[in-house]
Amino acid sequence: MKLLNKAALTALTSLGFALAVKKIQRESRAIDFEHRSVLITGGSRGLGLVMARLLADEGARLALVARDEAGLERARADLTSRGAAVLIIPADIRNQGEARQAVEQVIDRYGRLDVLINTAGVIQVGPLDHMDVSDFENAMAVHTWGPLYTMLAAIPYMRRQGGGRIANISSIGGKISVPHLAPYCTSKFALIGLSDGMRAELAQDKIYVTTVCPGLMRTGSHMNALFKGDHQGEFTWFSLFDALPVTSITAENAARQIIEACRYGDPSLVITIQARLAALMNEISPRLMATGMMLFNYLLPGPSQDQEADRLKTGWESQSDWAPSMITYPADQAVMKNNELKGHSPAELSEESQTKR
């Protein structure tokens, strides 16, 4: 018995020591964002804008990249009212040249680039029957090639200055593939692999890469998501899940967690208890999770025979009796707050990337 007690005490002591060392190491990497130069792709609205506000409050020097110049101007007005220094860069990160030029503009303005946050995103929702290769290509261009291009442009500057931070916003959809989100999930899975691979090789340069996998967030982005098939039916289920507090969290809550993970150079972050439980269940019992996803798919709208079913429509064009409504109000109130106004047309948003790879 004494030997068992001694072994247990030794194990607990070793565990405590390991946890203390881990905490000290984490604290040693901590940075503050005052006067730091931060580039946020997709920073004009939604989660990107919410993070920009929090960073502005800490005194960061901001650079926002997006395709919609009007949206960028609104975001700049929002952030300058908080006293922030803001550079806006109209650019399409699906194009390697534009991504590189965006990084160079940040260097020209601020002299350095301390933090890169890849937030730009596109969501295509609908049955696989209505998705074509261009939907997958566009999702890959935005979620995988775009972050690759910005990282490749930023890394040489970060190395020369002795380090930096990179946060890549993937999704729980990059860990568990969800029905009716095939292009989105495919590209988010790829982003996790890219981000994790970059982390392993860049740590020696004190460039710490954080892979972020949020669950559902009330950012207001459901109005600018793209829908195929039964447009109203797809928009309704997507909006309901995006709005209910039991399935989603506020954008502000998510943004705070991401910024803290970036501050400490944490390797990864999964946001929301629901997302963490789903990821754990997928690891423990992939068969059970697969069965659950198949059952979920049966509840979603089937393929549509409508002649416009293969045409992408935004949430603005797909409203129904259920969405927007009082049920989706928690998400709908974030639309104006987070600059999720009508922007590009679906044709522009779904345009195939003509990037130089």
C-alpha positions in Angstrom: 0.0 0.0 0.0 2.8 2.4 0.9 4.5 1.7 -2.5 1.2 2.4 -4.2 0.8 5.7 -2.3 4.4 6.7 -3.1 3.9 5.9 -6.8 0.7 7.9 -6.9 2.4 10.8 -5.1 5.3 10.7 -7.6 2.9 10.6 -10.6 0.9 13.6 -9.2 4.1 15.5 -8.5 5.4 14.8 -12.0 2.0 15.9 -13.5 2.0 19.1 -11.5 5.6 19.9 -12.6 4.8 19.3 -16.2 1.7 21.5 -16.1 3.7 24.3 -14.4 6.4 24.1 -17.0 3.8 24.2 -19.7 2.2 27.3 -18.2 5.6 29.0 -17.8 6.4 28.3 -21.5 3.0 29.6 -22.6 3.4 32.8 -20.5 6.8 33.4 -22.0 5.4 33.6 -25.5 2.7 36.1 -24.5 2.6 39.4 -26.4 0.4 42.5 -26.2 -1.0 44.0 -29.3 -0.4 47.7 -28.6 1.5 49.2 -31.6 1.6 45.7 -33.2 0.9 45.6 -36.9 -2.0 43.2 -37.6 -3.3 42.1 -41.0 -6.8 40.6 -41.1 -8.1 39.1 -44.3 -11.9 39.2 -44.5 -11.6 42.0 -42.0 -14.3 44.3 -43.3 -17.2 42.4 -41.7 -18.4 39.5 -39.5 -15.8 37.8 -37.3 -12.9 39.6 -38.9 -14.4 43.0 -38.1 -15.2 41.9 -34.5 -11.6 40.9 -34.0 -10.4 44.1 -35.5 -12.5 46.1 -32.9 -11.0 44.2 -30.0 -7.5 44.7 -31.4 -8.2 48.4 -31.9 -9.2 48.6 -28.3 -5.7 47.2 -27.4 -4.0 49.8 -29.6 -3.1 47.6 -32.6 -2.3 49.1 -36.0 -4.7 47.4 -38.3 -4.8 46.5 -42.0 -8.0 45.0 -43.4 -8.2 43.1 -46.7 -11.5 42.4 -48.5 -12.9 42.5 -52.0 -15.7 44.9 -51.2 -14.3 48.5 -51.1 -17.5 50.0 -49.8 -17.5 47.5 -46.9 -13.9 48.3 -46.2 -14.7 52.0 -46.0 -17.6 51.3 -43.5 -15.2 49.2 -41.4 -12.5 51.9 -41.4 -15.1 54.5 -40.2 -16.1 52.1 -37.4 -12.5 51.4 -36.3 -11.2 55.0 -36.6 -14.0 56.1 -34.3 -12.3 53.9 -31.7 -9.0 55.7 -32.3 -7.4 53.0 -34.3 -4.9 53.4 -37.1 -6.5 51.6 -40.1 -5.2 50.7 -43.5 -7.8 49.2 -45.9 -6.7 47.1 -48.9 -9.2 46.2 -51.6 -7.8 42.9 -52.8 -8.7 39.3 -53.7 -6.5 36.9 -51.8 -7.4 34.1 -54.3 -4.9 35.8 -56.5 -1.3 35.3 -55.4 -0.1 38.6 -56.8 -2.8 40.6 -54.9 -2.2 38.7 -51.7 1.5 39.5 -52.0 0.8 43.2 -52.7 -1.5 43.4 -49.7 1.3 42.2 -47.4 3.7 44.6 -49.0 1.3 47.5 -48.5 1.3 46.7 -44.8 5.1 46.7 -44.7 5.2 50.0 -46.5 2.7 51.6 -44.1 3.7 50.2 -40.8 7.3 49.0 -41.4 6.6 45.4 -40.1 3.9 42.7 -39.9 3.5 41.2 -36.5 0.2 39.3 -36.8 -1.6 37.7 -39.7 -5.2 36.5 -39.2 -6.7 34.6 -42.2 -10.4 35.0 -41.7 -11.7 35.5 -45.3 -14.4 32.9 -46.1 -17.2 31.8 -48.3 -20.0 29.3 -47.5 -21.9 27.4 -50.1 -24.9 25.5 -48.7 -27.0 22.9 -50.6 -27.2 19.3 -51.7 -24.3 17.7 -53.4 -26.5 17.2 -56.5 -26.5 21.0 -57.0 -22.8 21.6 -56.4 -20.3 21.6 -59.2 -16.6 21.7 -59.5 -16.5 25.5 -59.5 -18.1 25.6 -56.0 -15.2 23.4 -54.7 -12.6 25.4 -56.6 -13.9 28.6 -55.2 -14.0 27.3 -51.6 -10.4 25.9 -52.0 -9.2 29.2 -53.4 -10.6 31.3 -50.5 -9.9 28.9 -47.6 -6.7 27.2 -48.6 -4.9 28.9 -51.5 -5.6 32.4 -50.1 -4.1 31.7 -46.6 -1.2 30.0 -48.3 -0.5 33.0 -50.4 -0.7 35.5 -47.5 1.5 33.3 -45.4 4.1 32.8 -48.1 4.2 36.6 -48.5 4.3 37.4 -44.8 6.8 34.7 -43.6 10.0 36.3 -45.0 9.2 39.6 -43.2 8.4 37.8 -39.9 11.6 35.8 -40.1 13.7 39.0 -40.6 12.0 40.7 -37.7 12.5 37.7 -35.4 9.1 36.2 -35.2 5.4 36.7 -35.5 1.9 35.3 -35.1 -0.4 33.7 -37.6 -4.0 32.6 -36.9 -5.8 30.6 -39.6 -9.6 30.4 -39.1 -10.8 27.0 -40.1 -14.0 25.5 -38.7 -15.4 22.5 -36.9 -16.4 21.7 -40.4 -12.7 21.1 -41.0 -12.8 18.3 -38.5 -16.3 16.8 -39.2 -17.8 17.0 -42.6 -21.4 18.3 -42.4 -24.1 17.4 -45.1 -24.9 20.2 -47.6 -21.6 21.9 -46.9 -19.3 19.7 -49.0 -17.2 22.5 -50.7 -16.9 24.4 -47.4 -15.8 21.3 -45.4 -13.4 20.1 -48.1 -11.5 23.4 -48.1 -11.6 23.7 -44.3 -10.1 20.2 -43.8 -7.3 21.3 -46.2 -6.7 24.5 -44.3 -6.2 22.6 -41.0 -3.5 20.4 -42.7 -1.8 23.5 -44.2 -1.9 25.4 -40.9 -0.7 22.5 -38.8 2.1 21.8 -41.3 3.2 25.5 -41.2 3.2 25.5 -37.4 5.6 22.6 -37.2 8.2 24.2 -39.5 7.9 27.8 -38.5 8.1 27.4 -34.7 12.0 27.4 -35.0 11.7 30.9 -36.4 9.5 32.0 -33.4 6.5 32.3 -35.8 3.7 30.7 -33.9 0.8 29.4 -36.0 -2.7 28.9 -34.4 -5.3 26.7 -36.1 -8.7 27.9 -35.0 -11.8 25.7 -35.5 -14.9 27.6 -34.4 -18.4 26.0 -34.1 -21.4 28.1 -35.1 -21.1 31.8 -34.4 -23.7 34.6 -34.5 -21.7 36.9 -36.8 -24.5 37.9 -39.2 -22.7 36.1 -42.0 -25.7 33.8 -42.8 -27.2 36.7 -44.9 -24.1 36.6 -47.2 -23.8 32.8 -47.3 -24.6 31.2 -50.7 -27.4 28.7 -51.3 -28.3 26.2 -54.0 -31.2 23.8 -54.4 -34.3 24.7 -52.3 -33.0 28.2 -51.6 -35.5 29.1 -48.9 -35.4 25.7 -47.2 -31.6 25.7 -47.1 -31.4 29.2 -45.8 -34.0 28.4 -43.1 -32.2 25.4 -41.6 -28.8 27.2 -41.8 -30.1 30.3 -40.2 -31.9 28.5 -37.4 -28.7 26.6 -36.4 -26.7 29.8 -36.7 -29.0 31.7 -34.5 -30.0 29.5 -31.6 -28.0 30.2 -28.4 -28.0 26.4 -27.7 -26.1 25.8 -31.0 -24.1 29.0 -31.4 -22.2 31.7 -29.5 -21.7 35.4 -30.1 -19.0 36.6 -32.4 -17.6 38.7 -29.6 -17.1 35.6 -27.4 -15.4 33.7 -30.3 -13.2 36.7 -31.2 -11.9 37.1 -27.6 -10.9 33.4 -27.5 -9.1 33.7 -30.9 -7.2 36.8 -29.8 -6.1 35.2 -26.6 -4.9 32.1 -28.4 -3.0 34.3 -30.8 -1.5 36.3 -27.9 0.0 33.2 -26.4 0.9 31.4 -29.7 -1.3 28.5 -28.8 -1.2 25.7 -31.4 -4.9 25.2 -31.8 -8.3 26.3 -30.5 -11.7 24.7 -30.9 -14.5 27.1 -30.0 -17.8 26.1 -28.3 -18.5 23.1 -26.1 -20.7 21.7 -28.7 -17.9 21.7 -31.3 -15.4 20.1 -28.9 -17.9 17.4 -27.9 -18.6 16.7 -31.6 -14.9 16.5 -32.4 -14.3 14.2 -29.5 -17.2 11.9 -30.5 -15.9 11.7 -34.0 -12.6 10.5 -32.6 -14.1 8.0 -30.2 -16.8 6.6 -32.4 -16.6 7.7 -36.0 -19.2 5.1 -37.0 -21.7 6.6 -34.6 -20.9 10.1 -35.9 -21.3 9.0 -39.5 -24.7 7.5 -38.7 -25.7 10.7 -37.0 -24.7 12.8 -40.0 -26.6 10.5 -42.3 -29.7 10.9 -40.2 -29.2 14.6 -40.1 -29.0 14.6 -43.9 -32.5 13.0 -44.1 -33.9 16.0 -42.3 -32.5 18.5 -44.7 -34.2 19.7 -47.9 -33.7 17.3 -50.8 -32.6 18.3 -54.3 -34.9 20.7 -56.1 -36.4 20.5 -59.5 -36.7 24.3 -59.7 -35.1 25.7 -62.9 -33.0 28.0 -60.7 -31.9 25.4 -58.2 -28.3 25.3 -59.5 -28.0 29.1 -59.2 -26.3 30.5 -56.2 -28.4 32.9 -54.2 -27.4 34.9 -51.1 -29.3 34.7 -47.8 -30.7 38.1 -48.8 -32.3 36.4 -51.8 -33.5 33.3 -50.0 -35.5 34.6 -47.1 -38.5 32.6 -45.9 -41.3 32.8 -43.3 -39.0 31.2 -40.7 -35.9 33.2 -41.5 -35.6 36.0 -40.7 -38.0 35.8 -37.8 -38.1 36.1 -34.0 -36.4 32.7 -33.8 -33.4 33.8 -35.8 -33.3 37.3 -34.2 -30.1 36.6 -32.2 -28.2 36.1 -35.5 -30.1 38.7 -37.5 -29.3 41.5 -35.1 -25.6 40.9 -35.8 -26.1 41.7 -39.5 -26.1 45.5 -39.3 -23.8 45.5 -36.2 -21.0 43.5 -38.0 -21.4 45.1 -41.5 -22.9 42.1 -43.1 -24.8 44.2 -45.6 -25.6 43.3 -49.2 -22.3 43.3 -51.1 -21.1 41.4 -54.0 -23.5 39.6 -56.3 -23.6 35.8 -56.1 -22.0 35.6 -59.5 -19.0 37.7 -58.2 -18.8 35.7 -55.0 -18.8 32.3 -56.8 -16.5 33.4 -59.7 -13.9 30.7 -60.3 -10.5 31.8 -59.1 -8.1 32.6 -61.9 -5.1 32.7 -59.6 -1.5 32.1 -60.7 -0.5 29.1 -58.6 
